[in-house]
Amino acid sequence: MNNREYRPTIAQLRTFATIAEHRHFGTAANRLGISQPSLSQALAALENGLGVQLIERSTRKVIVTAVGEELLPYAQATLDCLDAFVTHARGAHGGLVGPMNIGMIPTVAPFILPELLRTMPARTPDLSPRIIEEKTTHLTESLRQGTIDVAVVAAPADSPGFRTIELYREEFVLVLPDGHPMAGRRDVTVDELGSLELLLLDDGHCLRDQVLDLCRTVPMTNDPRRSATRAASLSTVVQCVAGGLGATLVPVSAVASECQRPGIALATFDHSGDPVGRTIALCYRTSSSRAEEFATVGEIITDAFTVSVDQSRVVLERFLTAAA
């Protein structure tokens, strides 16, 4: 029966949120650093106090009930407020203090992290960033469940319960096998993609979806979705291009890291029309009270991107000039 005087403890709410995230009692207990019996007791106390079942347990799986799914965002919002309270207390007047779990998609993280991690300690000395690299869908779910604080993803990232801050827009660069007729050009059109054997990342990568969106605007001789060559990383895709298996598109920030290898040629798109590229945004929960702090982190990320792009443009310009 519902006890009107009952108020859950923070430990009970965190137990519920962690079980809901992992859908496994053993994993949740390990994550919280407690025993499974203690985990079960905390959940039972919460359910008994509220008078509702939040989690269904069976020998095979753990299911969040409909009521549990409805209450989970409120539990997470409470935990967010607690974390913000502690963070602001540590910083006296708030500010970037303590841990922050930052999620990043794989086509961003490798190219901005060197500069980001180099400059962040000087700009936010009391912040302890933790980087989690995952595909967009995993980051979104982790953000919703509260295991990360903020995510760097490709826009649009609008979803109920989230807010976004646009960080930057970057162009795509065409990566070709050495000696390709398009190599060195600065005026490639989207229509010309139709004649190429485009190589894509695996399902779940937003860059794959962005390239496919471009392909839908032109008649393709070879449907890139049916290519036998698929890869889990941008580095592998570029290696396949160097081996003559096709062409691909990479964000300009990746050029310095990925495109200085034998067998690679580069080209850029015609800038007189709509830009061919993507927008990167910072995404966080609407329930979080750290919007101002996230905006500051976003500025640092944008600055790191700018440095990365400057390095890539040197490489790109060197190749295009030499090929002219």
Buried (B, 14 or more C-beta within 10 A) or exposed (E): EEEEEEEBEEBBBBBBBBBBBBEBBEBBBBBBEBEEEBBBBBBEBBBEBBEBEBBEEEEEEBEBBEEBEEBBBEBBBBBBEEBBEEBBEEBEEBBBBBEBBBBBBBBBBBBBBBBBEEBBEEEBEEBEBEBBBBBBEBBBEBBBBBBBBBBBBBBEBEEEEBBBBBBBEBBBBBBBBEEBEBBBBEEBBBEBBBBBBBBBBEEBBBBBBBBBEBBEEBEBEBEBEEBEBBBEBBBBBBBBBBEEBBBBBBBBBBBBBBBEEEBBBBBBBBEEEEEBBBBBBBBBBEBBBBEEBBEBBBBBBBBBBBBBBEBBBEBBEEBBEEEE
